[in-house]
């Protein structure tokens, strides 16, 4: 399983599969540990993206991979946030970082957004799922699971939950893209996430970015 949390345009999935649109993208291959006997094309892909604006791109990627040779199974959950519980949640929508393809939508507002947006930061209600619970219901103990976590600050909520729920034991390789400059999350929340990662590494999870 390759689970992409914060799939954006699907660039991390293309990178992982070596099917990038440009040569420069594939030079950024993620440092994932994969057993030699498992081909990347054998992974089932799961993509989560909260911002509905990326749905058409992710649907196109899903169709492209399904029609490839060999076909790759893709499961898309668009307009859905990952969190530490099920329910609805506010998504603060990035409408100002056009040059970066609106990559900064987050479950909490960045300080200063209200003065960068006109009007103030739009808020969209989206469905959220408990990622730890989803992982426990979806992954089998003998699956090889790679999780790419790029959630504009939500890592500070999800990582402690993965540790406390013990769902981390289903993950073999975890790629965490840290957003330490996100001031919508407290120092205590950030410290708890870092400690959760330290504990997961000690427990045997491969986390190369820490």
C-alpha positions as CSV (number, residue, x, y, z in Angstrom):
1,X,0.0,0.0,0.0
2,X,1.1,3.5,-0.8
3,X,-1.0,6.0,1.1
4,X,-0.7,9.6,0.0
5,X,-2.1,12.0,2.6
6,X,-2.5,15.4,1.0
7,X,-2.2,14.2,-2.6
8,X,-2.4,17.7,-4.2
9,X,-2.1,17.0,-7.9
10,X,-0.8,13.4,-7.4
11,X,2.8,14.4,-7.8
12,X,4.0,12.2,-4.9
13,X,2.2,9.2,-6.4
14,X,3.8,9.9,-9.8
15,X,7.2,10.3,-8.1
16,X,6.8,7.0,-6.2
17,X,5.9,5.1,-9.3
18,X,8.5,6.8,-11.4
19,X,5.9,8.2,-13.8
20,X,6.6,11.8,-13.5
21,X,5.5,14.4,-16.1
22,X,9.0,15.9,-16.2
23,X,12.4,14.4,-15.7
24,X,13.2,16.8,-12.9
25,X,10.3,15.5,-10.9
26,X,11.6,11.9,-10.9
27,X,15.0,13.2,-9.7
28,X,13.3,13.8,-6.4
29,X,12.6,10.2,-5.7
30,X,11.5,9.7,-2.2
31,X,13.9,7.7,0.1
32,X,11.4,4.8,0.6
33,X,12.6,1.4,1.8
34,X,10.9,-1.3,-0.3
35,X,11.8,-5.0,-0.2
36,X,13.6,-6.1,-3.3
37,X,10.9,-8.6,-4.2
38,X,8.1,-6.0,-4.3
39,X,7.7,-3.9,-7.5
40,X,6.3,-0.4,-7.1
41,X,3.6,-1.3,-9.7
42,X,2.3,-3.9,-7.3
43,X,1.3,-1.3,-4.7
44,X,-2.3,-0.3,-4.3
45,X,-2.5,3.5,-4.2
46,X,-4.7,5.3,-1.8
47,X,-5.0,9.1,-2.2
48,X,-6.6,11.6,0.2
49,X,-7.0,15.3,-0.6
50,X,-9.2,17.8,1.3
51,X,-9.2,20.5,-1.3
52,X,-11.9,19.8,-4.0
53,X,-10.0,21.9,-6.6
54,X,-7.6,19.0,-7.1
55,X,-10.3,16.5,-7.7
56,X,-10.2,16.6,-11.6
57,X,-6.4,16.1,-11.6
58,X,-6.6,13.2,-9.2
59,X,-9.5,11.6,-11.1
60,X,-7.4,11.8,-14.3
61,X,-4.4,10.2,-12.6
62,X,-6.6,7.5,-11.3
63,X,-7.9,6.7,-14.8
64,X,-4.4,6.9,-16.2
65,X,-3.0,4.4,-13.8
66,X,-5.9,2.1,-14.2
67,X,-5.4,2.0,-17.9
68,X,-1.6,1.6,-17.7
69,X,0.3,-1.6,-18.3
70,X,0.3,-3.2,-15.9
71,X,-2.8,-1.6,-14.4
72,X,-2.4,0.0,-11.0
73,X,-5.2,-0.1,-8.5
74,X,-6.0,3.4,-7.2
75,X,-8.5,4.3,-4.4
76,X,-9.3,8.1,-4.3
77,X,-10.9,9.9,-1.4
78,X,-11.3,13.4,-2.6
79,X,-12.7,16.4,-0.7
80,X,-11.8,14.5,2.5
81,X,-9.4,15.5,5.3
82,X,-7.5,13.1,7.5
83,X,-7.7,13.8,11.2
84,X,-7.8,12.0,14.6
85,X,-11.6,11.5,14.5
86,X,-14.4,11.1,12.1
87,X,-16.8,14.0,11.4
88,X,-16.9,17.4,9.6
89,X,-14.1,19.8,9.9
90,X,-13.3,23.3,8.7
91,X,-10.7,23.6,5.9
92,X,-9.1,27.0,5.6
93,X,-8.7,27.4,1.8
94,X,-5.6,28.9,0.3
95,X,-6.6,31.3,-2.4
96,X,-3.5,33.4,-2.5
97,X,-0.4,31.2,-3.3
98,X,-1.1,30.9,-7.0
99,X,2.5,30.5,-7.9
100,X,2.7,27.4,-5.6
101,X,-0.6,25.9,-7.0
102,X,-2.6,26.7,-3.8
103,X,-0.6,24.2,-1.7
104,X,-1.3,25.7,1.7
105,X,-5.0,24.9,2.5
106,X,-5.0,23.7,6.1
107,X,-7.3,22.6,8.9
108,X,-6.1,25.6,10.8
109,X,-5.5,29.1,9.5
110,X,-2.0,30.4,9.1
111,X,-1.5,33.7,11.0
112,X,-1.8,36.6,8.5
113,X,-4.0,34.9,6.0
114,X,-6.9,37.3,6.7
115,X,-4.8,40.2,5.4
116,X,-3.5,38.2,2.4
117,X,-6.9,37.2,1.1
118,X,-9.6,39.4,-0.2
119,X,-12.1,38.7,1.2
120,X,-10.8,37.0,4.4
121,X,-9.8,33.4,4.3
122,X,-12.6,31.3,2.9
123,X,-13.6,28.3,5.1
124,X,-15.0,25.2,3.6
125,X,-16.7,22.4,5.6
126,X,-15.3,19.0,4.5
127,X,-15.6,15.4,5.7
128,X,-12.8,14.2,8.0
129,X,-11.9,10.6,8.8
130,X,-9.9,9.1,11.7
131,X,-6.8,8.0,9.8
132,X,-5.6,5.6,12.5
133,X,-8.9,3.8,12.5
134,X,-9.0,3.8,8.7
135,X,-5.6,2.2,8.6
136,X,-6.5,-0.5,11.1
137,X,-9.6,-1.3,9.0
138,X,-7.8,-1.3,5.6
139,X,-4.2,-2.6,6.1
140,X,-3.4,-6.2,6.9
141,X,-0.5,-7.1,9.1
142,X,1.3,-8.7,6.2
143,X,0.9,-5.6,3.9
144,X,3.9,-3.5,3.2
145,X,2.7,0.0,3.9
146,X,4.2,3.3,2.9
147,X,2.6,6.5,4.1
148,X,3.4,9.9,2.6
149,X,2.1,12.6,5.0
150,X,2.1,16.2,3.6
151,X,-0.8,17.9,5.4
152,X,0.1,21.6,6.0
153,X,0.3,21.2,9.7
154,X,-2.2,18.4,10.4
155,X,0.8,16.1,11.0
156,X,0.9,17.6,14.5
157,X,-2.5,16.2,15.1
158,X,-2.2,12.8,13.3
159,X,1.2,11.6,14.4
160,X,0.5,11.5,18.2
161,X,-2.8,9.8,17.4
162,X,-1.0,7.1,15.3
163,X,1.3,6.5,18.2
164,X,-1.4,6.5,21.0
165,X,-3.8,4.3,19.0
166,X,-0.9,1.9,18.1
167,X,-2.0,2.0,14.5
168,X,1.6,3.0,13.6
169,X,2.5,-0.7,13.9
170,X,0.9,-1.2,10.4
171,X,3.3,1.3,8.8
172,X,6.7,0.2,7.4
173,X,7.9,3.5,5.9
174,X,6.6,7.0,6.9
175,X,7.5,10.1,5.0
176,X,6.7,13.2,7.1
177,X,6.8,16.6,5.5
178,X,7.1,19.0,8.4
179,X,5.4,22.4,8.5
180,X,7.1,23.8,11.6
181,X,6.5,27.3,10.5
182,X,2.7,26.8,10.7
183,X,1.8,29.0,13.6
184,X,-1.8,27.7,13.8
185,X,-0.4,24.8,15.9
186,X,1.0,25.2,19.4
187,X,4.6,24.4,20.5
188,X,3.1,21.7,22.7
189,X,1.3,20.1,19.8
190,X,4.5,20.2,17.7
191,X,6.6,18.7,20.5
192,X,4.1,15.9,20.9
193,X,4.3,15.1,17.2
194,X,8.1,15.0,17.3
195,X,8.1,12.7,20.4
196,X,5.6,10.4,18.6
197,X,8.0,10.1,15.7
198,X,10.9,9.4,18.0
199,X,8.9,6.6,19.6
200,X,7.9,5.2,16.2
201,X,11.5,5.1,15.0
202,X,12.5,3.3,18.2
203,X,9.6,0.8,17.5
204,X,11.0,0.1,14.0
205,X,9.2,2.4,11.6
206,X,11.4,3.8,8.8
207,X,11.1,7.6,9.0
208,X,13.8,9.1,6.9
209,X,13.0,12.8,7.2
210,X,13.4,13.0,11.0
